Amino acid sequence: NAGVTQTPKFQVLKTGQSMTLQCAQDMNHEYMSWYRQDPGMGLRLIHYSVGAGITDQGEVPNGYNVSRSTTEDFPLRLLSAAPSQTSVYFCASSYSIGPGQPQHFGDGTRLSIL
Amino acid sequence: GIQVEQSPPDLILQEGANSTLRCNFSDSVNNLQWFHQNPWGQLINLFYIPSGTKQNGRLSATTVATERYSLLYISSSQTTDSGVYFCAVGGSAGGTSYGKLTFGQGTILTVHP
């Protein structure tokens, strides 16, 4: 049981490039989300999804795009990378959004924008 | 939006000592979780505890929802307890807000041998 798998683990981009961070879970979880963590700070929610075909914005959605075509996968797209998007990105999932559902996190993707 | 404050920001202990970490939040919540981020950056879910008390080995947590705070207790600390402890809350607006966690800034715990 792999849990939440994020790829790549590290990535360096140039300003203006685009890329997709991958997130996959094998726990049949309905709820998935993306967070970013900046130095000395807690995590901030970027986008989330309550099921296939349903996505919504979190606290810091600008510059990011998501889609949820399957239950297992929730990719995060950077449309035109900016240095302010240098961060560690975490994907999380839980069985549902209801009470009693702990969230499980992937190991993160460390992204540097030059 | 909801505000989450954690204290203390830093904590240094000798192995074997006990500690209490606190999380205050500004609105009623239906989702409160404690996480440990280890030195390798991995986030481990410790407790889902929107109210009441839970224990797991040397760790326990108590949330007093009516007074809007939660406490994480670590007893007989070990060097492997080092890392950052985050409190995260959600669910104040009902519906999909359950899963939209707002994180505190964390408590950095260092346990020396």
HADDOCK unambig.tbl for C-alpha pairs under 7 A between the chains (distance, minus, plus):
assign (segid A and resid 41 and name CA) (segid B and resid 105 and name CA) 5.01 0.50 0.50
assign (segid A and resid 42 and name CA) (segid B and resid 103 and name CA) 5.37 0.50 0.50
assign (segid A and resid 42 and name CA) (segid B and resid 104 and name CA) 5.62 0.50 0.50
assign (segid A and resid 42 and name CA) (segid B and resid 105 and name CA) 4.46 0.50 0.50
assign (segid A and resid 42 and name CA) (segid B and resid 106 and name CA) 6.36 0.50 0.50
assign (segid A and resid 43 and name CA) (segid B and resid 103 and name CA) 5.76 0.50 0.50
assign (segid A and resid 44 and name CA) (segid B and resid 102 and name CA) 6.86 0.50 0.50
assign (segid A and resid 44 and name CA) (segid B and resid 103 and name CA) 6.99 0.50 0.50
assign (segid A and resid 97 and name CA) (segid B and resid 96 and name CA) 6.31 0.50 0.50
assign (segid A and resid 97 and name CA) (segid B and resid 98 and name CA) 5.66 0.50 0.50
assign (segid A and resid 97 and name CA) (segid B and resid 99 and name CA) 5.29 0.50 0.50
assign (segid A and resid 98 and name CA) (segid B and resid 98 and name CA) 6.34 0.50 0.50
assign (segid A and resid 99 and name CA) (segid B and resid 31 and name CA) 6.77 0.50 0.50
assign (segid A and resid 100 and name CA) (segid B and resid 48 and name CA) 6.73 0.50 0.50
assign (segid A and resid 102 and name CA) (segid B and resid 48 and name CA) 5.67 0.50 0.50
assign (segid A and resid 104 and name CA) (segid B and resid 45 and name CA) 6.66 0.50 0.50
assign (segid A and resid 105 and name CA) (segid B and resid 43 and name CA) 6.11 0.50 0.50
assign (segid A and resid 107 and name CA) (segid B and resid 42 and name CA) 5.22 0.50 0.50
